[in-house]
Amino acid sequence: MRDYDEAKASDADLFARFFHGMLDRGIFLAPSAFESMFPSLAHTDADIDATIAAAHDVLASVAAGV
């Protein structure tokens, strides 16, 4: 997003579906679509791989309308 108007037009329901899908898979994201995620040295390669796999799974479910 580049500005307030774009942020205001974002789909909060779609983000909520993604957020809860990730939460159901044990991935804890910031509860706002306007926040960032920052990996740290505490995150292992396995943690990052699991996050990516969960995101692929959730996004596929959201795209399929599940």
Secondary structure, DSSP 8 states (H G I E B T S, - for coil): --SHHHHHTS-HHHHHHHHHHHHHTT----SSTT------TTS-HHHHHHHHHHHHHHHHHHHHT-
